[in-house]
Amino acid sequence: MNEIFMWSGVGVLCIIVMSKIPGLEHFVKPIIDLIFTFVKFVAENGTNWSIWMMKNLFGSHFEMVKHLVLPPEALDPSAEVRSKEKK
């Protein structure tokens, strides 16, 4: 995680340095606009993604607990048929 923060900081620093160099503003301005458009997109949709992630996380844990608690016959109705066929 620290490496991600470090490289993000290096990227921001490079953009700041390049924006101070005369003649590169036409190159840097679209990059800055793109970054802020991405930040705006993440801010608008972050709530939806967090709700989706929590639903999946809790659903997965609920499924795991269900498989740990219930017998195989309750989870798979065909298990009883297969066990009778083997006999």
MMTF fields as JSON, N, C-alpha, C and O atoms, coordinates in Angstrom:
{
  "mmtfVersion": "1.0.0",
  "mmtfProducer": "UNKNOWN",
  "numBonds": 347,
  "numAtoms": 348,
  "numGroups": 87,
  "numChains": 1,
  "numModels": 1,
  "chainsPerModel": [1],
  "groupsPerChain": [87],
  "chainIdList": ["A"],
  "bondAtomList": [4, 2, 8, 6, 12, 10, 16, 14, 20, 18, 24, 22, 28, 26, 32, 30, 36, 34, 40, 38, 44, 42, 48, 46, 52, 50, 56, 54, 60, 58, 64, 62, 68, 66, 72, 70, 76, 74, 80, 78, 84, 82, 88, 86, 92, 90, 96, 94, 100, 98, 104, 102, 108, 106, 112, 110, 116, 114, 120, 118, 124, 122, 128, 126, 132, 130, 136, 134, 140, 138, 144, 142, 148, 146, 152, 150, 156, 154, 160, 158, 164, 162, 168, 166, 172, 170, 176, 174, 180, 178, 184, 182, 188, 186, 192, 190, 196, 194, 200, 198, 204, 202, 208, 206, 212, 210, 216, 214, 220, 218, 224, 222, 228, 226, 232, 230, 236, 234, 240, 238, 244, 242, 248, 246, 252, 250, 256, 254, 260, 258, 264, 262, 268, 266, 272, 270, 276, 274, 280, 278, 284, 282, 288, 286, 292, 290, 296, 294, 300, 298, 304, 302, 308, 306, 312, 310, 316, 314, 320, 318, 324, 322, 328, 326, 332, 330, 336, 334, 340, 338, 344, 342],
  "bondOrderList": [1, 1, 1, 1, 1, 1, 1, 1, 1, 1, 1, 1, 1, 1, 1, 1, 1, 1, 1, 1, 1, 1, 1, 1, 1, 1, 1, 1, 1, 1, 1, 1, 1, 1, 1, 1, 1, 1, 1, 1, 1, 1, 1, 1, 1, 1, 1, 1, 1, 1, 1, 1, 1, 1, 1, 1, 1, 1, 1, 1, 1, 1, 1, 1, 1, 1, 1, 1, 1, 1, 1, 1, 1, 1, 1, 1, 1, 1, 1, 1, 1, 1, 1, 1, 1, 1],
  "groupList": [{"groupName": "MET", "atomNameList": ["N", "CA", "C", "O"], "elementList": ["N", "C", "C", "O"], "formalChargeList": [0, 0, 0, 0], "bondAtomList": [1, 0, 2, 1, 3, 2], "bondOrderList": [1, 1, 2], "singleLetterCode": "M", "chemCompType": "L-PEPTIDE LINKING"}, {"groupName": "ASN", "atomNameList": ["N", "CA", "C", "O"], "elementList": ["N", "C", "C", "O"], "formalChargeList": [0, 0, 0, 0], "bondAtomList": [1, 0, 2, 1, 3, 2], "bondOrderList": [1, 1, 2], "singleLetterCode": "N", "chemCompType": "L-PEPTIDE LINKING"}, {"groupName": "GLU", "atomNameList": ["N", "CA", "C", "O"], "elementList": ["N", "C", "C", "O"], "formalChargeList": [0, 0, 0, 0], "bondAtomList": [1, 0, 2, 1, 3, 2], "bondOrderList": [1, 1, 2], "singleLetterCode": "E", "chemCompType": "L-PEPTIDE LINKING"}, {"groupName": "ILE", "atomNameList": ["N", "CA", "C", "O"], "elementList": ["N", "C", "C", "O"], "formalChargeList": [0, 0, 0, 0], "bondAtomList": [1, 0, 2, 1, 3, 2], "bondOrderList": [1, 1, 2], "singleLetterCode": "I", "chemCompType": "L-PEPTIDE LINKING"}, {"groupName": "PHE", "atomNameList": ["N", "CA", "C", "O"], "elementList": ["N", "C", "C", "O"], "formalChargeList": [0, 0, 0, 0], "bondAtomList": [1, 0, 2, 1, 3, 2], "bondOrderList": [1, 1, 2], "singleLetterCode": "F", "chemCompType": "L-PEPTIDE LINKING"}, {"groupName": "TRP", "atomNameList": ["N", "CA", "C", "O"], "elementList": ["N", "C", "C", "O"], "formalChargeList": [0, 0, 0, 0], "bondAtomList": [1, 0, 2, 1, 3, 2], "bondOrderList": [1, 1, 2], "singleLetterCode": "W", "chemCompType": "L-PEPTIDE LINKING"}, {"groupName": "SER", "atomNameList": ["N", "CA", "C", "O"], "elementList": ["N", "C", "C", "O"], "formalChargeList": [0, 0, 0, 0], "bondAtomList": [1, 0, 2, 1, 3, 2], "bondOrderList": [1, 1, 2], "singleLetterCode": "S", "chemCompType": "L-PEPTIDE LINKING"}, {"groupName": "GLY", "atomNameList": ["N", "CA", "C", "O"], "elementList": ["N", "C", "C", "O"], "formalChargeList": [0, 0, 0, 0], "bondAtomList": [1, 0, 2, 1, 3, 2], "bondOrderList": [1, 1, 2], "singleLetterCode": "G", "chemCompType": "PEPTIDE LINKING"}, {"groupName": "VAL", "atomNameList": ["N", "CA", "C", "O"], "elementList": ["N", "C", "C", "O"], "formalChargeList": [0, 0, 0, 0], "bondAtomList": [1, 0, 2, 1, 3, 2], "bondOrderList": [1, 1, 2], "singleLetterCode": "V", "chemCompType": "L-PEPTIDE LINKING"}, {"groupName": "LEU", "atomNameList": ["N", "CA", "C", "O"], "elementList": ["N", "C", "C", "O"], "formalChargeList": [0, 0, 0, 0], "bondAtomList": [1, 0, 2, 1, 3, 2], "bondOrderList": [1, 1, 2], "singleLetterCode": "L", "chemCompType": "L-PEPTIDE LINKING"}, {"groupName": "CYS", "atomNameList": ["N", "CA", "C", "O"], "elementList": ["N", "C", "C", "O"], "formalChargeList": [0, 0, 0, 0], "bondAtomList": [1, 0, 2, 1, 3, 2], "bondOrderList": [1, 1, 2], "singleLetterCode": "C", "chemCompType": "L-PEPTIDE LINKING"}, {"groupName": "LYS", "atomNameList": ["N", "CA", "C", "O"], "elementList": ["N", "C", "C", "O"], "formalChargeList": [0, 0, 0, 0], "bondAtomList": [1, 0, 2, 1, 3, 2], "bondOrderList": [1, 1, 2], "singleLetterCode": "K", "chemCompType": "L-PEPTIDE LINKING"}, {"groupName": "PRO", "atomNameList": ["N", "CA", "C", "O"], "elementList": ["N", "C", "C", "O"], "formalChargeList": [0, 0, 0, 0], "bondAtomList": [1, 0, 2, 1, 3, 2], "bondOrderList": [1, 1, 2], "singleLetterCode": "P", "chemCompType": "L-PEPTIDE LINKING"}, {"groupName": "HIS", "atomNameList": ["N", "CA", "C", "O"], "elementList": ["N", "C", "C", "O"], "formalChargeList": [0, 0, 0, 0], "bondAtomList": [1, 0, 2, 1, 3, 2], "bondOrderList": [1, 1, 2], "singleLetterCode": "H", "chemCompType": "L-PEPTIDE LINKING"}, {"groupName": "ASP", "atomNameList": ["N", "CA", "C", "O"], "elementList": ["N", "C", "C", "O"], "formalChargeList": [0, 0, 0, 0], "bondAtomList": [1, 0, 2, 1, 3, 2], "bondOrderList": [1, 1, 2], "singleLetterCode": "D", "chemCompType": "L-PEPTIDE LINKING"}, {"groupName": "THR", "atomNameList": ["N", "CA", "C", "O"], "elementList": ["N", "C", "C", "O"], "formalChargeList": [0, 0, 0, 0], "bondAtomList": [1, 0, 2, 1, 3, 2], "bondOrderList": [1, 1, 2], "singleLetterCode": "T", "chemCompType": "L-PEPTIDE LINKING"}, {"groupName": "ALA", "atomNameList": ["N", "CA", "C", "O"], "elementList": ["N", "C", "C", "O"], "formalChargeList": [0, 0, 0, 0], "bondAtomList": [1, 0, 2, 1, 3, 2], "bondOrderList": [1, 1, 2], "singleLetterCode": "A", "chemCompType": "L-PEPTIDE LINKING"}, {"groupName": "ARG", "atomNameList": ["N", "CA", "C", "O"], "elementList": ["N", "C", "C", "O"], "formalChargeList": [0, 0, 0, 0], "bondAtomList": [1, 0, 2, 1, 3, 2], "bondOrderList": [1, 1, 2], "singleLetterCode": "R", "chemCompType": "L-PEPTIDE LINKING"}],
  "groupTypeList": [0, 1, 2, 3, 4, 0, 5, 6, 7, 8, 7, 8, 9, 10, 3, 3, 8, 0, 6, 11, 3, 12, 7, 9, 2, 13, 4, 8, 11, 12, 3, 3, 14, 9, 3, 4, 15, 4, 8, 11, 4, 8, 16, 2, 1, 7, 15, 1, 5, 6, 3, 5, 0, 0, 11, 1, 9, 4, 7, 6, 13, 4, 2, 0, 8, 11, 13, 9, 8, 9, 12, 12, 2, 16, 9, 14, 12, 6, 16, 2, 8, 17, 6, 11, 2, 11, 11],
  "groupIdList": [1, 2, 3, 4, 5, 6, 7, 8, 9, 10, 11, 12, 13, 14, 15, 16, 17, 18, 19, 20, 21, 22, 23, 24, 25, 26, 27, 28, 29, 30, 31, 32, 33, 34, 35, 36, 37, 38, 39, 40, 41, 42, 43, 44, 45, 46, 47, 48, 49, 50, 51, 52, 53, 54, 55, 56, 57, 58, 59, 60, 61, 62, 63, 64, 65, 66, 67, 68, 69, 70, 71, 72, 73, 74, 75, 76, 77, 78, 79, 80, 81, 82, 83, 84, 85, 86, 87],
  "secStructList": [7, 2, 2, 2, 2, 2, 2, 2, 2, 2, 2, 2, 2, 2, 2, 2, 2, 2, 2, 2, 1, 6, 6, 7, 2, 2, 2, 2, 2, 2, 2, 2, 2, 2, 2, 2, 2, 2, 2, 2, 2, 2, 2, 2, 2, 2, 2, 2, 2, 2, 2, 2, 2, 2, 2, 2, 2, 2, 2, 2, 2, 2, 2, 2, 2, 2, 2, 2, 2, 1, 7, 2, 2, 2, 2, 7, 6, 2, 2, 2, 2, 2, 2, 2, 2, 2, 7],
  "xCoordList": [0.823, 0.0, 0.874, 0.554, 1.976, 2.868, 3.472, 3.704, 3.724, 4.297, 3.305, 3.701, 2.023, 0.999, 0.964, 0.91, 0.996, 1.009, 2.26, 2.191, 3.401, 4.647, 4.593, 4.93, 4.173, 4.124, 3.045, 3.199, 1.965, 0.951, 1.527, 1.294, 2.264, 2.923, 3.952, 4.055, 4.715, 5.693, 4.976, 5.442, 3.846, 3.079, 2.552, 2.639, 2.004, 1.495, 2.641, 2.49, 3.777, 4.928, 5.41, 5.76, 5.433, 5.838, 4.879, 5.308, 3.587, 2.617, 2.794, 2.688, 3.063, 3.287, 4.533, 4.515, 5.615, 6.855, 6.648, 7.096, 5.972, 5.743, 4.829, 4.966, 3.902, 3.02, 3.765, 3.306, 4.896, 5.688, 6.632, 7.13, 6.885, 7.787, 7.027, 5.958, 7.558, 6.858, 6.733, 7.676, 5.566, 5.327, 4.693, 4.183, 4.716, 4.124, 2.711, 2.093, 2.193, 0.858, -0.21, -1.238, 0.032, -0.941, -0.916, -1.882, 0.172, 0.282, -0.251, -0.864, -0.019, -0.372, -1.854, -2.469, -2.434, -3.823, -4.799, -5.665, -4.711, -5.624, -5.423, -6.38, -4.193, -3.928, -4.603, -5.23, -4.472, -5.103, -6.625, -7.294, -7.175, -8.624, -9.077, -10.13, -8.285, -8.618, -8.59, -9.462, -7.601, -7.499, -8.701, -9.287, -9.073, -10.205, -11.53, -12.45, -11.636, -12.829, -12.926, -14.015, -11.798, -11.781, -12.149, -12.915, -11.609, -11.932, -13.418, -14.052, -13.97, -15.398, -16.237, -17.236, -15.834, -16.539, -16.517, -17.538, -15.352, -15.23, -16.073, -16.709, -16.09, -16.873, -18.369, -19.115, -18.81, -20.234, -20.685, -21.794, -19.822, -20.221, -19.64, -19.864, -18.901, -18.277, -19.283, -19.048, -20.392, -21.416, -22.016, -22.204, -22.31, -22.888, -21.922, -22.328, -20.642, -19.666, -19.483, -19.319, -19.509, -19.336, -20.528, -20.348, -21.746, -22.924, -22.825, -23.102, -22.435, -22.294, -21.23, -21.423, -20.112, -19.041, -19.49, -19.181, -20.215, -20.682, -21.702, -21.685, -22.589, -23.562, -22.855, -23.22, -21.857, -21.123, -20.335, -20.282, -19.737, -18.952, -19.838, -19.515, -20.959, -21.849, -22.522, -22.725, -22.867, -23.483, -22.535, -22.955, -21.272, -20.274, -20.083, -19.994, -20.022, -19.859, -21.109, -20.998, -22.284, -23.51, -23.529, -23.916, -23.111, -23.058, -22.059, -22.331, -20.911, -19.902, -20.423, -20.248, -21.057, -21.606, -22.702, -22.801, -23.517, -24.581, -23.989, -24.506, -22.913, -22.275, -21.589, -21.472, -21.14, -20.501, -21.516, -21.216, -22.708, -23.69, -24.609, -24.885, -25.076, -26.075, -25.422, -24.289, -26.136, -25.608, -25.646, -26.375, -24.869, -24.829, -26.185, -26.468, -27.013, -28.323, -29.23, -30.048, -29.082, -29.899, -29.436, -30.237, -28.162, -27.628, -27.795, -28.041, -27.662, -27.725, -28.757, -28.475, -29.95, -30.985, -30.605, -31.113, -29.744, -29.354, -28.359, -28.093, -27.808, -26.852, -27.525, -26.914, -28.773, -29.497, -29.733, -29.594, -30.086, -30.315, -29.016, -29.022, -27.912, -26.631, -26.193, -25.619, -26.453, -26.063, -26.918, -26.429, -28.176, -29.017, -28.577, -28.652, -28.123, -27.675, -26.402, -26.209, -25.538, -24.276, -24.494, -23.659, -25.593, -25.843, -26.374, -26.639],
  "yCoordList": [-1.185, 0.0, 1.258, 2.244, 1.212, 2.372, 2.646, 3.795, 1.561, 1.733, 2.438, 3.257, 2.116, 2.784, 4.268, 5.102, 4.6, 6.009, 6.72, 7.865, 6.039, 6.639, 6.942, 8.051, 5.976, 6.195, 7.2, 7.928, 7.244, 8.276, 9.657, 10.601, 9.771, 11.038, 11.437, 12.61, 10.462, 10.74, 11.226, 12.155, 10.601, 11.023, 12.433, 13.23, 12.748, 14.104, 15.107, 16.186, 14.766, 15.653, 15.878, 17.002, 14.843, 14.989, 15.912, 16.741, 15.761, 16.631, 18.08, 18.991, 18.299, 19.666, 20.263, 21.416, 19.492, 19.992, 20.278, 21.309, 19.37, 19.57, 20.767, 21.431, 21.047, 22.205, 23.529, 24.556, 23.52, 24.735, 24.99, 26.106, 23.981, 24.144, 24.825, 24.355, 25.921, 26.612, 25.719, 25.023, 25.755, 24.996, 23.628, 23.024, 23.131, 21.819, 21.918, 20.898, 23.134, 23.276, 22.636, 22.177, 22.604, 21.971, 20.451, 19.774, 19.928, 18.494, 18.121, 17.067, 18.979, 18.673, 18.94, 18.202, 19.976, 20.332, 19.191, 18.936, 18.482, 17.343, 16.216, 15.54, 16.018, 14.981, 15.351, 14.507, 16.604, 17.059, 16.965, 16.536, 17.364, 17.249, 15.795, 15.496, 14.897, 13.474, 12.939, 12.164, 13.347, 12.904, 13.391, 12.624, 14.666, 15.188, 14.584, 14.423, 14.25, 13.546, 12.161, 11.723, 11.478, 10.168, 10.279, 9.464, 11.275, 11.48, 11.782, 11.29, 12.584, 12.9, 11.646, 11.437, 10.808, 9.553, 8.633, 8.048, 8.508, 7.642, 8.184, 7.412, 9.503, 10.096, 9.899, 9.672, 9.984, 9.818, 8.369, 8.109, 7.429, 6.026, 5.231, 4.025, 5.892, 5.183, 4.554, 3.46, 5.217, 4.675, 3.401, 2.413, 3.431, 2.242, 1.069, -0.055, 1.322, 0.237, -0.285, -1.489, 0.599, 0.127, -0.716, -1.712, -0.332, -1.145, -2.499, -3.52, -2.529, -3.794, -4.673, -5.882, -4.079, -4.845, -5.429, -6.581, -4.645, -5.141, -6.265, -7.242, -6.131, -7.192, -8.484, -9.555, -8.398, -9.595, -10.186, -11.405, -9.339, -9.808, -10.537, -11.643, -9.907, -10.547, -11.783, -12.771, -11.736, -12.897, -14.082, -15.217, -13.836, -14.906, -15.514, -16.734, -14.672, -15.198, -15.97, -17.002, -15.477, -16.191, -17.568, -18.559, -17.622, -18.902, -19.858, -21.053, -19.341, -20.179, -20.733, -21.917, -19.893, -20.35, -21.379, -22.359, -21.172, -22.119, -23.478, -24.512, -23.48, -24.747, -25.404, -26.629, -24.615, -25.191, -25.768, -26.734, -25.187, -25.568, -26.69, -27.631, -26.594, -27.547, -28.83, -28.804, -29.955, -31.211, -31.187, -30.386, -32.054, -32.057, -32.35, -31.857, -33.135, -33.468, -32.24, -32.137, -31.322, -30.109, -29.143, -28.379, -29.179, -28.278, -28.827, -28.073, -30.139, -30.759, -31.876, -32.962, -31.632, -32.668, -33.913, -35.001, -33.773, -34.936, -35.834, -36.945, -35.386, -36.212, -37.465, -38.534, -37.348, -38.515, -39.52, -40.725, -39.04, -39.925, -40.619, -41.818, -39.897, -40.502, -41.535, -42.558, -41.288, -42.256, -43.535, -44.632, -43.393, -44.585, -45.354, -46.582, -44.688, -45.373, -46.16, -47.21, -45.682, -46.364, -47.638, -48.54, -47.754, -48.927, -50.049, -51.118],
  "zCoordList": [0.0, 0.0, 0.0, -0.664, 0.749, 0.789, -0.579, -0.954, -1.326, -2.661, -3.593, -4.423, -3.45, -4.262, -3.939, -4.842, -2.648, -2.254, -2.762, -3.209, -2.692, -3.139, -4.633, -5.048, -5.445, -6.887, -7.276, -8.256, -6.52, -6.767, -6.481, -7.236, -5.411, -5.072, -6.12, -6.478, -6.615, -7.669, -8.928, -9.587, -9.263, -10.434, -10.291, -11.225, -9.123, -8.87, -8.928, -9.5, -8.346, -8.376, -9.809, -10.169, -10.62, -12.022, -12.779, -13.581, -12.518, -13.186, -12.754, -13.575, -11.47, -10.983, -11.619, -12.052, -11.682, -12.285, -13.771, -14.274, -14.472, -15.903, -16.167, -17.194, -15.254, -15.465, -15.303, -15.803, -14.62, -14.437, -15.61, -15.763, -16.436, -17.581, -18.713, -19.105, -19.242, -20.324, -21.569, -21.947, -22.184, -23.399, -23.17, -24.114, -21.946, -21.663, -21.108, -20.805, -20.971, -20.381, -21.269, -20.771, -22.592, -23.498, -23.356, -23.707, -22.849, -22.605, -21.224, -21.057, -20.242, -18.854, -18.566, -17.796, -19.167, -18.874, -19.164, -18.327, -20.307, -20.511, -19.498, -19.122, -19.062, -18.051, -16.733, -16.093, -16.335, -15.094, -15.212, -14.271, -16.364, -16.565, -16.491, -15.929, -17.055, -17.014, -15.585, -15.191, -14.822, -13.425, -12.62, -11.856, -12.787, -12.029, -12.496, -11.694, -13.783, -14.268, -13.628, -13.256, -13.499, -12.848, -11.368, -10.855, -10.692, -9.263, -9.096, -8.163, -9.991, -9.944, -10.167, -9.479, -11.127, -11.402, -10.184, -9.822, -9.557, -8.374, -7.235, -6.517, -7.056, -5.973, -6.202, -5.25, -7.448, -7.737, -7.569, -7.102, -7.951, -7.946, -6.788, -6.688, -5.916, -4.798, -3.86, -3.347, -3.627, -2.731, -3.31, -2.599, -4.587, -5.222, -5.163, -4.867, -5.443, -5.4, -3.975, -3.779, -2.982, -1.604, -1.161, -0.46, -1.559, -1.227, -1.903, -1.275, -3.173, -3.899, -3.237, -3.107, -2.818, -2.2, -0.86, -0.552, -0.063, 1.232, 1.056, 1.805, 0.07, -0.186, -0.566, -0.079, -1.421, -1.819, -0.655, -0.492, 0.137, 1.275, 2.286, 2.72, 2.658, 3.621, 3.031, 3.735, 1.749, 1.105, 1.065, 1.286, 0.788, 0.754, 2.139, 2.278, 3.154, 4.508, 4.946, 5.608, 4.583, 4.923, 4.259, 4.879, 3.003, 2.28, 2.934, 3.051, 3.357, 3.996, 5.325, 5.612, 6.128, 7.412, 7.173, 7.912, 6.162, 5.841, 5.483, 5.905, 4.71, 4.343, 5.532, 5.577, 6.487, 7.668, 8.65, 9.352, 8.706, 9.709, 9.226, 9.97, 8.0, 7.507, 7.002, 6.523, 7.108, 6.564, 5.036, 4.452, 4.383, 2.917, 2.273, 1.181, 2.931, 2.358, 2.263, 1.35, 3.2, 3.171, 2.082, 1.544, 1.763, 0.749, -0.658, -1.6, -0.799, -2.124, -2.099, -1.593, -2.637, -2.614, -3.416, -3.141, -4.373, -5.175, -4.442, -4.901, -3.323, -2.571, -2.04, -2.016, -1.617, -1.117, -2.24, -2.031, -3.421, -4.57, -4.954, -5.235, -4.973, -5.317, -4.311, -4.684, -3.034, -2.011, -2.121, -1.849, -2.514, -2.705, -3.94, -3.94, -4.988, -6.187, -5.957, -6.572, -5.093, -4.807, -4.027, -4.097, -3.277, -2.451, -3.238, -2.688]
}
